[in-house]
Amino acid sequence: MSSLLLMLAVITAGLYAGFLLTFLAVVMPGLALLPDERFVAAMRRFNEKVPGPGFLLVFLGVVALPAAALVSDLGGPASGSGCSSWRPWSVRWSATSSRSSGTFR
């Protein structure tokens, strides 16, 4: 179970990183060319339209899935789980703490 949660955590982190990279590398430079009033109006539209169900699933999954993978492996070695015998604590802890500690400026 923890292997599945860890895999889902990696996928959601990748999707979220791709969303942020696209927004910062493509959208924001284009918006920087707008006058202030139109920039504010465009950002308000983003804030209305972007937080849909898919975005919120990925946004919340970036925090919840690594934490769930960490907690699911605390009970001891599970039968048939390769991740439980290896116990990659540093990977799970860094994935959980880096996002939940607020890596944004």
C-alpha positions, 0 to 999 in steps of 0.5 A: 500500500505504501508503494502505491501511495509513494508512486501517487505522491511522485506523480502528483508532485510532478504534475504540480511542478509542471503546472508551476513551471508552465505558469512561471515560464510561459504565462507570467512573462506574457502577463508582464507585458500588460498594463497594471490594470489588465494584469490585475484583471487577468490574475483575478480571472486566473484565481476564479478559473484555475482552482477547479477539481483537478487542480485542487486534487493535485494541489492537496495531493502533493501534501496528503499523499507523501504524508499518507505514504509516510504514515502507512509505513510506520506500522512495521514491515508489511508482507509483500511490500518492497518499500517496507523492507527498504524504508526510504525514510529520507525520501518520504520525509523530504517529500512531505516536509518540503511541500508542507513547510511552504517552499513558496516565497 
